[in-house]
């Protein structure tokens, strides 16, 4: 081992020790970095009137549109950066404009009701709120397709 390698190793160990003494924690080296939360007493906060929307039992190919209502209970404008469904059958549409303090807004959600059976899907809402990201859910039960005998899908036409 050369003297240069030992010096670099010694520096690395000394640096790690200094971070440990300062109470710093090294970030994991795998996966995306989490955003750093600021303790802003004026920060926006998103409060949903209901974090789970239950469609109940609905007909096959019926209207799959619903809305999550929320309020900005913080003191600064709430900006929703993204709303992402857990699969392609769940398509959320967040508002484009900031929600002022004390005002309400909606996140529209469309579920593909051409998928018979029970479902439970999540939507991840990323915003500038202190509670971001926030997970909201939809659930329900889509009745079988009435046009298909014994609920077996016929082969595709050629």
C-alpha positions, 0 to 999 in steps of 0.5 A: 500500500502506498503512502498516498492510499493510506493518506486518502483512507485516513482522510476518509475515516477522519471525515466520516468521524467528523460527520458522526460527531456533528450528528450528521447522517450520510444519505443512503447510496441507493434510490432517489434522495428524499426532499429535505423538510423545512420547519416552516411555520407558514408552510401550506398543508393539504387536508383531504375531506376523505382520504379513501373514496369508496365507489361501492359496487358499480356497473361494468363500464359505468362512470369511473370519475370521482373527486378528492376534495381538500383544503389548504390549511397552511399560510402559503399557497399550496402547489400540487406538483404531481398526482400519480396512480398506482397503475394505468387503470387509475388516472388522477388529474391535479389542479394546475393553479396554486390553492391559496390559504384557506381555499379548497380544491379537487383532484379528479380521478378516473378509474377504468370500470372495464375491469370487473372485480374488487379494486383498491388503488392508491394515488400519490400526491406530491406537493409543497405541503409539510405532509408531502407526499400524501397517499390517498386511495380509491376502492370498489367493486365492478360488476361483471360485464353483462354482455359476456356469458358466464363472464368469459371474454370471447376471443378477439375478432379476426 
